[in-house]
Amino acid sequence: MRAGPLGLLADDLEVLRLAAIQARTTHDTPAGVASAQASAMAVHLVRQGVPCRDVPKAGAARVPGPWVGRWEGPVDGSCIACVHAALQALADGETLGDVLRQAVARTGDVDTVAAIALDAASQDPAIADDLPPALLERLEGGPSGQLLPRPADALLLQRSG
């Protein structure tokens, strides 16, 4: 769930390397590392122009795992299940609100699924941001959490900074 921002890096190998390091701090298993890498790679792929619907297949080409195929049933909270369900929600969603609904509909560990899916979906300019303002108004903007900037926002930040 915390690996998504690493997908903002430009280099594929650096995304994978740093996601592995990040995963080992809390989920030091092969499944934990692969899941963090797949989560970060989803953001990276979308930033590189891969359509959300194609991210599971493109991600599986870079990070081995069960990322392709329908996720069915509740998400049990395991790393693999959370990322697999998130990638399915990402592939099925047409707007940010739809991706969120897809994630929550899976039931189980939906906050993790939603965080992973929305990290990537938020980077696709073709995915409309239809989230209600009430979902964003009270998000912490301090050192413990903040939304990833959408690509257009990142350009504005670079120009103003």
C-alpha positions in Angstrom: 0.0 0.0 0.0 2.9 2.4 0.6 4.8 1.5 -2.6 2.7 3.5 -5.0 4.7 6.8 -4.9 7.8 4.9 -6.0 6.1 4.4 -9.3 6.6 8.1 -9.9 10.3 7.4 -10.6 11.3 7.4 -14.2 13.4 4.2 -14.3 11.7 0.8 -14.3 14.6 -0.9 -12.5 14.8 1.8 -9.9 11.1 1.4 -9.2 11.5 -2.3 -8.7 14.6 -2.0 -6.6 13.2 0.6 -4.2 9.9 -1.1 -3.9 11.7 -4.3 -2.8 13.6 -2.3 -0.2 10.4 -0.6 1.0 8.6 -4.0 1.2 11.3 -5.6 3.3 10.7 -3.2 6.2 7.2 -4.6 6.9 6.5 -7.5 4.5 9.8 -9.3 4.1 8.6 -12.3 2.1 8.7 -13.1 -1.6 5.0 -12.4 -1.8 5.4 -9.1 0.1 8.2 -7.9 -2.2 6.4 -8.9 -5.4 3.2 -7.2 -4.2 5.0 -4.0 -3.4 6.8 -4.1 -6.8 3.5 -4.7 -8.6 1.8 -1.9 -6.8 4.6 0.6 -7.6 4.8 -0.7 -11.1 1.1 -0.1 -11.7 1.6 3.6 -10.9 4.8 3.7 -13.1 3.0 2.0 -16.0 0.1 4.4 -15.9 2.5 7.4 -15.8 4.2 5.9 -18.8 0.9 5.9 -20.7 -0.3 2.3 -20.3 -4.1 2.4 -20.1 -5.5 1.2 -16.7 -7.3 -1.7 -18.3 -3.9 -3.0 -19.6 -1.9 -2.6 -16.4 -2.4 -6.1 -15.0 -1.0 -7.7 -18.1 1.8 -5.2 -18.5 2.6 -5.5 -14.8 2.8 -9.2 -15.0 5.4 -8.9 -17.7 7.6 -7.1 -15.2 6.7 -8.6 -11.9 5.8 -12.3 -11.8 2.5 -12.9 -10.0 -1.1 -13.7 -10.4 -2.0 -10.2 -11.5 -3.9 -11.2 -14.6 -7.4 -12.8 -14.3 -10.5 -11.9 -12.5 -10.4 -11.5 -8.7 -13.4 -13.2 -7.1 -14.6 -13.0 -3.6 -13.5 -11.1 -0.5 -9.9 -9.9 -0.1 -8.3 -11.8 2.8 -5.6 -9.1 3.5 -2.7 -11.0 2.1 -0.3 -9.0 0.0 -1.0 -10.9 -3.2 -4.8 -10.8 -2.7 -4.8 -7.1 -2.1 -2.7 -6.2 -5.1 -4.5 -8.7 -7.4 -7.9 -7.2 -6.4 -6.6 -3.7 -6.7 -5.3 -4.3 -10.3 -8.6 -5.8 -11.2 -10.5 -2.7 -9.8 -8.0 -0.5 -11.7 -8.7 -2.4 -14.9 -12.4 -2.4 -14.5 -12.9 1.3 -13.4 -13.7 4.1 -15.8 -13.5 7.0 -13.3 -11.8 7.4 -9.9 -15.2 7.0 -8.2 -15.8 3.8 -10.2 -12.3 2.4 -9.3 -13.2 3.1 -5.6 -16.6 1.4 -6.0 -14.9 -1.6 -7.7 -12.4 -1.8 -4.8 -15.0 -1.6 -2.1 -17.3 -4.1 -3.8 -14.7 -6.9 -3.4 -15.2 -6.7 0.4 -12.6 -7.7 2.9 -9.4 -5.5 3.1 -11.0 -2.8 0.9 -9.0 0.1 2.3 -5.7 -1.4 1.1 -7.3 -2.4 -2.2 -8.7 1.1 -2.8 -5.4 2.8 -1.9 -3.4 0.7 -4.3 -6.0 1.0 -7.1 -6.5 4.8 -6.7 -2.7 5.4 -6.5 -2.5 4.2 -10.1 -5.8 5.4 -11.4 -5.1 8.9 -10.2 -2.2 9.1 -12.6 -4.2 8.5 -15.7 -5.5 11.7 -17.3 -8.1 9.7 -19.1 -9.7 8.6 -15.8 -12.1 11.3 -14.7 -11.8 12.6 -11.1 -15.4 12.3 -10.0 -14.7 11.7 -6.3 -17.0 13.8 -4.1 -15.2 16.7 -2.4 -16.2 15.3 1.0 -13.8 12.4 0.5 -10.9 14.7 0.0 -11.6 17.6 2.4 -10.3 16.0 5.5 -7.4 14.1 4.1 -4.2 14.7 6.0 -1.8 16.8 4.1 1.0 16.6 6.5 4.1 14.4 6.8 2.1 11.2 7.3 -0.1 11.3 4.2 -1.0 13.2 1.0 -2.5 12.5 -2.3 -0.2 11.8 -5.3 -0.4 14.7 -7.7 -2.2 14.0 -11.0 0.1 14.4 -14.0 -1.3 17.9 -14.9 -0.8 19.0 -11.2 2.8 17.7 -11.2 3.5 19.9 -14.2 2.1 22.9 -12.5 4.2 22.2 -9.4 7.4 21.9 -11.5 6.7 25.2 -13.2 5.9 27.1 -10.0 8.7 25.6 -8.0 
